[in-house]
Amino acid sequence: MFLEKVPMRVRICLLAFLLPLAISPECLPAQDTPKVLDLQKRSFFYGREYFVLRSGRAKMIVQADRVDLGPAFTFILVDATNPSQTHRKDMAFNFAPPGGFTSSALQVVLGGYPFTALGNRTEARWVDLDEIPAVEAVWWAGGIRVTERIKALGNKGAFQRSIQLEGADLVGPEHVELRLSAPRGTLRGEGSILLQNGEGYQSCLVSMGKGPARADEAKSQLVIGPIAVAPRAGVTVETALLVEVPPRPIDEVLAQARTLQTSGMQKEQEQTKQAWAATSVLATGDKIVQEIYDKARVGLPGMIFDDGTMDAGIFWYGNQWVRDSSNTALGAIHAGMFEVARNILQKILTTMINKEGGTMVASAF
């Protein structure tokens, strides 16, 4: 009624402003709405951070998001000897449509509802865990504060995932289940161990505790629990992930998993602790300098394989350059990683410079 008294030019302006607000998102053309999987696959996205860990040939790239595109704390598995594998995320071992890497996310089942990390409620950072760098994510499952910490151990494809559950906002005791998933494929369960055979690799989820745990092959999950969580009290669950590149006989991998369960990964812990104790440490009151140095120091071993192979352009070009490798060798020296620097320089001099003195650019001369 009131529009009848409004001049035509003003009516047109009002309609032009209001019409887009009245269109439902479901009515928009499909090509105008990016798919969640496409956003997850993007190399760089607002608020996205990467943390790189490595154990032997197994490289784990942890992805932490601040935007809700599905689970906000996931990881990508690649071969550290093959830099070109990170040219695109869908080339990773554990990429599986339609969820991409969502199988790597932890689920905490409370009251029959599966919670996972949400971008707007998840904080991720590097921390020092028993004198070993680890990636930490803190998020909430209802009234339970969940703290995940992932670190690389030894040089045989072993990663430890510690899960701490705190009843920070609980009003009464609760029982929860933890679900760790593997990409769907050829699976074999053995008690509290779930082995997945993939193309070019194997992954093995292991429950390290003595509590109830079972492998559910039908759902591609390792289920741990029920776990009792009391108000203002906490409980920690230890798990491990073994990544074999290339695959080994199944019985050998299961035997290694059982050995880790028995030993509690103590040998791998000590080996890794000694390696980090030999590196340099910088202490300064300048927080920016401290943060830059620490992030570079803890990230270098994840980016460089034992023979000096490195991925200088992660999720970008997946090639090797003498210039990039030389600068990285200099960084390794500043971090006190002299053997790492030696390996890089040896690779440069033996395989990245040709007989005419030409240097490698984008993996070519």
N, C-alpha and C positions, 0 to 999 in steps of 0.2 A: 504493500500500500504506500509506504513512504517513498518508494522509488518514482511514483508517478509525479511527485513534486520536485524531483531532482533533474537538472538539465541532462540532455542526452550524452554530452561529452563526459560528464561526471559518472553517469551510469556505466559507460563503456570502461572507464578506468577502474571502477569498483569491481566489475565482472572480471576484468583481466587480472585483478589482484586476487579475488576470491576463488576463481575457478580452479587453479592448481591445488588449492587446499582441499577442495572437495573430491579430488580424484583419489581413489583408494590405491595403495601400492600394488595390490593384486591386479589392477587394471593396466598397469604400465607394461610396455613391451618387455619381453624377457631380456633383450640385449641391453636395456637401460639399467638393469639391476645386477651388479656383479655377484656371482655365486660365492658362497662362503669358501668353497674349496679354492677358487681362483684367488681370493684374498689371502688365504693361508699360504699359497704357493709363491706369493710375491716376495722378492728378495728383501725389499725394504718397505716398511709400513709404519705408520705413525705409532710411536710408543713401543715398537718391536725391538727386542734385544736378543743377541746371540751370545752363548757361552760355549767354548770349545774344550772338550776333554778327549783324551786318547789313551788307550791301553793296547800296545802292540799295533796291529794293522787296523784295529777297530777305532774309528773316530766317531764320537758322539757330539752332535751340535744341538745344544739345548736352546729351544725357542721360547721366549717369554713375551707374552702380549699384554698390552694395557687396554686393548679394545676387545669386546666380546665377539669373537669369530668362532666360537666353539671353545674347547678346552684351552686355557691360557698358558699351560705349562706342559710342553711336549718336547720330544727330541727326535732327531734325524740321525740315521746310521749310514755311514759311508766307509769306503776303503781308503785309508790314509795314503796308500801308494798310488792312488788314481785321482789326481787333482781334478781331472775333467768331469768326475762324477758329480761335483757340486756346481757344475755349470747351470743345471736346473734341479729344483728340489724333487721333481717327479722321477729323477734318475736314482734317488736314494734307495737303499735296500728295503726299508720299511714303509715306503710310500704305497698306499693301497686305496684306490677310489672306492666309495665316494668320500671317505673321511680323511684321506691324506695321512697324517701322522697321529690322528686322534687315538689310535690304539695304544700309543705310548703314555697317555694321560692316566693318572691314578684316579680311581673312583672310590669314594668313601660312602658306604651305604648305611644310612641312618633312618630308622623308622620306615624301612622299605623303599626309601628314595635315594637314588645314586647322586651324590654331589661330586662335582669336579671343580677345578680352579676356574674362577671367572676373572676376566681381565681387569674389571674396575675394582676388584677386591684382592688382587694378588700382587705381592711385592717380591721381586727376585733380585739377587745380588750374589757376588762372590763372598764367601766366608772361609775362615780357617777352621777346619774340623780335624782335631787330633793332629795338628801340624801338617795337614794336607789340604790344599785348596779344594773347595767344594762349591757347587752351585746350590743356593738355597732359595726356596719359594715358600711364602707364608700365605695361606688362604683359609677360608672358613667353610665348614660343612655344618650348617645349622649353628648350634651353640658350641661346636668343637673347633678349636684352632688347630689347623693342620700345618705342619712344617715338614717339607720334603728337602732332603739334602742328598745330592748326587756327587760322587767323586770317582775318579779313575784310579784303579789299583794295579800295580805290577805292569807287565808287558805281554800279557796273554789274553787280552780281550775281556778283562773283568771290571765291572762297575758296581759299586755299592750304592744302594738307595735306602737311606734311613728315613723312616716315616714316624714323626712324633705327633701324638694325638693328645690335646689338652682340653679338658672340660671347662674352659674358661667361662662360658656363659650358660652352662647347664644348671638346671634347678634340681635335677635328680640323676641317678646313675643311668647310663645308656649302654646298649650293646651295638657294636658296629661291625661291618665286614669291609675288608679291603679287597679291591679287584684290580689286578694287574693284567693287561691284555697283550696279546701278540697279534700281528697281522694274520688274517686267515690264510691257511695253507696246510701243508702236511704237518700234523701235530702228533706229539707223543707225550703222554702224561705218565709220571711215575711218582706217586705220593704227592709231595710238596714241590715237585719239579715239573715244569712244562717246557718241552723242547719244540721249537718251530724250525722246520726246514724251508728255507727260502732260496731264491735264485742267486747263487754266488755266495751265500752266507748262511749261518745258522744263528738263532738267538735262543737263549735258555733262561727262563725266569725261575728263580730259586727263592724259597722262603728259608731264611736263616735261623728263625726262632724255633722253639719247641712247642709252640701253641698249635692249635688246629689249622691245617692248611690242606687244600686239595686242588688238583689240576682238573679243570673242566674243559675237556677237549671239544665238546659240542659248541661251547661259547667262546673258545679260544682264550680262556681266562685262568689265571691262578688266583684262587679265592682264599683269603686268610681271615680267620675268625670263626665264631664271634669273639670280639675283643671288648672287655668291660672298660668303660671310661667313666670315672666319677667326677662330680663337680670339683673344680679347682685342683684337679689331680691330672697327672699325665702318664702316658705309656708310650714306649718306643718300640717299633717293629723294624727289624733289619731284613732287607732283601738284597738279592744280587741279580745282575744281568750278565750273562756270558755271551759274547759275540765272537763267532768263529768266522774268519775270513782267510782262506776259502773254507768251505765246510769240511768237517772231519767225520769219520765213522760215528754213528749215533751212540754206540756203546761207550766210546772213548769220552764223548762230551758229557754223557750222563755220569760216568765215573768221576770226571773232574768236578761236576756239580756236587756230587755226594761228598767228595773230599773237602770242598769249600765249606759245606755244611758242618762237617766234623771239626775242621780246624778253626772255623770262625774267621777265615781269611787273615789270620794273624801274620803268616809269612808275607803275604802281599802287602799288608799294612806296613810292616817294618821296612820292606824293600822300598816302598814308595816314600815313606817318611825320611829315610836316609837320602834318597835322591833329592828331595826338596830341601833338606837341611844343608846340602852342599851348594845351594844357589845363593846369590847375593840378596841382601835386604836393604831397603832404603827407609830411613826414618826421618821425617821432616814435619815441621809445623804447617807447611803449605799443603792444604788438603787437596788442591787440584793436582799438584805435582805428585803427591802421594798416590792418589787414585789412578792417575795415568800410568805411573810406574808399576803399581801392583797389578792392574788389569793386563798390561803388556807382559809382565813376568809370568803370571799364571796362565796366560793364553798361549804363549809361545810353544810349549811342549805339545799342546794339542794340535797345532798347525803344522808341525814339522815331523816327518817320519825319521826313523833311525838312519836311513841312508841319505838324508838331506833333502828328500823330496818334500815340497811344500805347496800349499794352495794359496797363492798370493791374491787371487780374485774370487773369494768365496761367493757363490751365487751370482757371479758376474761373467768372467770369461774362462775360468777353469784351466788356465795355462800357466806356464812357468817362464819367468824372465830373469836374466842375470842381474838386472838392476834391483828387482824386488828381493831376490835371494841374497844379494850383497848387503842390502840395508837390514834385512832380517838377521843375517849373521852378526852384524854390528850390534843389533839389539840383544842378541843372545850373549854376546861378550859382556855387555853392560849388566846383564842379569846374572852373570857368573856361570852361565851354561856353556862352558868352553868346549865340551865334547860335541854339543849340538852345533856350535859354530864351526868346529872342525869338519863335521859331516856335511854341512852346507857348502863350505869352501871346497871340499874334495869333490862334491858332485858338480859344482860350477866348473872346476878345472878339468874334470875328466869327461863330462858329458854335455856341458852347456856352452863350451867354446870349441869351434871347429878348427881344422888344421890351418886355415887362413887367418885365424884370430878373430873371426866373427862371433859375436855373442848372441845367445838365444833370445829371441823376442817372440812372445806368444807361442812358445814351444816349437819354434821353427827358426831357421837361420836365413 
